[in-house]
Amino acid sequence: MIRKFPYFVLGIPITLIAAYGIFVILANRNQLSQLIVFIGLFALGMGLNIWGMKSKEVKRPEFQAGIINLNGEKKLHELEY
């Protein structure tokens, strides 16, 4: 959840502001040159939201007592009877 949070903090407000800007420009039918800027911001916001959904949480392996071989493999302690 921690890795996803910054993407949504940036993505959701950018998307909402851009959608509002696009709506106002289309309603007034003026300043069509600024429409390109708001469409770009909308794409940026949606990209951040999608990137936030696709980001995965990094899971750290739990500690297990054992011996690490020279090959990097971990073997648990085995008792021989």
Buried (B, 14 or more C-beta within 10 A) or exposed (E): EEEBEEBBEBBBEBBEBBBEBBEEBEEEEEEEEEBEBBBEBBEBBBBBBEBBEEEEEEEEEEEEEEEEEEEEEEEEEEEEE
